Amino acid sequence: MSALVPPTVNPPLRTMLWRGITLRCPRCGGGRVLRSPFKLKDRCPRCDLLFEREEGFWLGAYVINFAVGEGLVGILLMVFLFVKINSPSVPLAPWILTGIALSVVLPIVFFPFSRTVWAAIDLAMNPVGESGERSRYG
Ligand SMILES: [Zn+2]
């Protein structure tokens, strides 16, 4: 077990986002932040960063998950419209099934990523002290 190593300065936003996308702690880059596929640990095992820092904290993660899912379905719709305009005989059913599959599967697959990405965004907006708590709360 590694010792607690809280960084004194938060890394740049792009570094924290990349760590979030790769399911690592946005502050220290440590892995193993998931308790289960759909639940983060309370704190980072490496730097002790508190992930859920207040009631309703994960609302931002839900918004990210929703935006990514709906965004990809929107892109699929745009591609379909482009294909359909250029080739009107294209069948509709495969596109609808793909859209439904994207709408159902993507939010489930992206769920843990949305949490670590949100943790990175929140950490960028609200830097933490060495205790892992928000600086505005001391
Ligand atoms: Zn950490």
Residues whose N, C-alpha, C, O or C-beta is under 5 A from the ligand:
A	BS01	ZN	C25 R27 C28 G29 G30 C44 R46 C47 D48 L49
